Amino acid sequence: MDKARKQRKEVTKEQEQEYLSLLGLLFRVSAGIKGVVTADPNRLQDAEGLAVKFAFHSASIFYLTRGTTIEDFPSEPLDFVDAASISVIARAAFETFLTFHHVFVSPQTDQDREFRYWAWLLSGLCERQKFPATLEKHQKQRADEKKQIQEHHKNLDANSIFQSLSKKQKDNIKKGRWWQVYGGWKRIATDAGLNELHASAVYGYLCGWAHSDSLSVLQVHTAKSKEQ
């Protein structure tokens, strides 16, 4: 038993070092984007933002695997491995990678590149239009962003990729639901080169943690230690 436990610890340590090496490379690549001169600095800035978001998620996952410790907790010190939060963040990292690949890597033509970028920009702008705006500065921001939305709509209307879509697909794009046009995250994942297991089963498993399905609750109850 002691020998088996020791071997597991050695494997875990080796995996941690490998993860840290990859994480270090990821941060260097993300930092390398800064200062690059391009004809479209906004697009580059958005790509950098997604890369940094992915790097932060990855670092937080690693941090949480070492355990959550709160020594000055009011009742008694807390020390546990938060598998639920790890899985939720892993899902966010998964979708960040897929979005980066879909918007900035996968397009093969200028028309497709512009189409995917504008469609993705609309998703955030359309979502924020639903937020309540009571302060004057927030009302002004929402009004300014509404103009941006209208400008993106004009750009899309002139785009050949957008023109080839059905009315339903066009409506989804203009409402900010770009991923639905491509068949959802599973299809986007296979387009990014992931196999069926990761594109469907693993992603579905991570979504279960985010949506608090019964399996995620069962696993919180049964997995008390890091080894489990």
HELIX and SHEET records of a PDB file:
HELIX    1   1 ASP A    2  GLY A   32  1                                  31    
HELIX    2   2 PRO A   41  THR A   65  1                                  25    
HELIX    3   3 ALA A   83  PHE A  100  1                                  18    
HELIX    4   4 HIS A  101  VAL A  105  3                                   5    
HELIX    5   5 ASP A  110  ARG A  128  1                                  19    
HELIX    6   6 GLU A  136  ASP A  157  1                                  22    
HELIX    7   7 SER A  160  GLN A  163  1                                   4    
HELIX    8   8 LYS A  167  LYS A  174  1                                   8    
HELIX    9   9 TRP A  178  VAL A  181  1                                   4    
HELIX   10  10 GLY A  184  ASP A  191  1                                   8    
HELIX   11  11 GLU A  196  GLU A  196  1                                   1    
HELIX   12  12 LEU A  197  VAL A  202  3                                   6    
HELIX   13  13 TYR A  203  ALA A  210  1                                   8    
HELIX   14  14 SER A  214  THR A  222  1                                   9    
SHEET    1   A 2 THR A  68  ILE A  70  0                                        
SHEET    2   A 2 LEU A  78  PHE A  80 -1                                        
END                                                                             
